[in-house]
């Protein structure tokens, strides 16, 4: 993966990361819709309805449930491993974008 990744590509990568992490999860609604619909819908609401175009905010929206819903249970990475995976992914995507990483 290039370290000079464009903002839209970063958002797409965040959605892909979330889709992979949530791939086996279903919502608790009557239709048992795929869980990934929730983060994708949030990205859409922020981008389309609220007019937010900051890729960092949109990436955070795509990833906001990763640690809570994809880590720490049987068959999932531990919370510490999940934090490491998210930190490594974030560093790979945001490196050399001339913006400081969040601490």
KALINKA-V652617 format. One record per run of one state. SS is the DSSP state (a for helix, b for strand, c for the rest). FROM is the first residue (numbers start at 1). LEN is the number of residues. Records with the same first field share a line. If there is no record, write none. Layout:
BEGIN
SS = FROM-LEN, FROM-LEN
END
This chain:
BEGIN
c = 1-6, 22-4, 27-7, 35-1, 50-5, 64-2, 72-5, 78-1, 95-9
a = 7-15, 36-14, 55-9, 66-5, 79-16
b = 26-1, 34-1, 71-1, 77-1
END
